[in-house]
């Protein structure tokens, strides 16, 4: 039986289908150097993208010359992915029950997703589908709060967003379950967006998607007010929204 916190997390995890189009349009991609680090510089590889969403990570993997299969629990997200990336095979599934054959992937990757996985069963499934010498690559973009207006934004949304983003603890759990060595690189990506794009991007976050209509309108209105009033954003029609990217490559021993 799940507890209240687990119920909230499950509701958030199921919420992404309702915001699939906005997710595809407004979420940032991943830097090619970080994704290249996850996969290494070897021959083209068979890559399985878990929690693939609308294909932001899969698109970069494809661009680096690899073959990709995408798995996500939300059919709506996979429909967006298929429309954008018809070369990518898709399947509805989860990290805890991966619809793939044994030893069928050289790498399993997850972008902005591993904090939704249950590490023990997910690690068993990842181990099952990886070929000998295969790797698990986990990557997250986080807004760069060294920028003052982003720091103000993070403070505003902190109560609602708590527990939403991953931390090193997620990586450590998977490293323990897989008996894996961990390497990490940091990179960066910058979006050029309007203030309303910032609001729309936050609206795709799971903690917003599960709000009722009135609560969502009030929450997003506070973000609009901050962007209208903060010295770093006031009167600007285009903003630079920088992200720090942390990419973790786990190599089972």
C-alpha positions, 0 to 999 in steps of 0.5 A: 500500500502506498503512503501519501508521499508516494501517492503524490509522486505517482500522481505527478508521474502520471501527469505528463500526458496532459502537458505533452504538447507544451513539454515538446515546445518549451522544455530545453534540449541537452548539450551534445557534449554531455550526451556524447559523454554518456554514450562514449565515442565508440561505434554507433550504439543501440540506445534505449531511452527510458522515460523518453517523453517527447524525445528531447534526449532521443533527438540528440542521441540520433544526431550523434549517429546512434540507434534509439528506442524510446519507452515512456508510460504516457502514450501522449508523450510518445505520440509527440515523439513519433511525430517529431522523430519518426525514425525512433521506435516507441513503446509504452512502458516503465523503467520497472518493466521495460518492453525490451529483450535481454541484452538488447541495448548498449546503453540505457539513458534517461533525461530528466526522468530517473528521479521517477524510477524505483531504483531496485526493480528499475536497476534489475530491468536495466541490467537485464536489457544491457549488453556486457560492457553497457552503460547507464546514462542519467542526465538532468538540466536544472535552471542556473540559479546563479543568475539573480532573476532565476534565483528569485524564481526558484525561491518563489516556486520552492514550496511547490517544486520541492522534491521535483528535481533529482539530486546526486542521491538518485545516482548513488542509489542506481550505482549501488544497485548496479555495482557501477562506477560513476563518472560525471561531467557538467555542461550547459544549455541556454534557451532564448525565450519570452517571459510567457515561455518561462511561465509555459515551461513551468506549467509543464512541470508535474507539480503544476500539472496536478494542481486544480485549475484555480490553483494553477492560475494563481500559481502561474500569475505569481510567476508572471508578476515576478517576471514583470517586476524583477530588474533582470526581466522587467520590460524585456521581450526576450530572456536568456534562460540558462541551465546547468546540465549534469550528466552521469555515466554509470558503468556496471562492474 
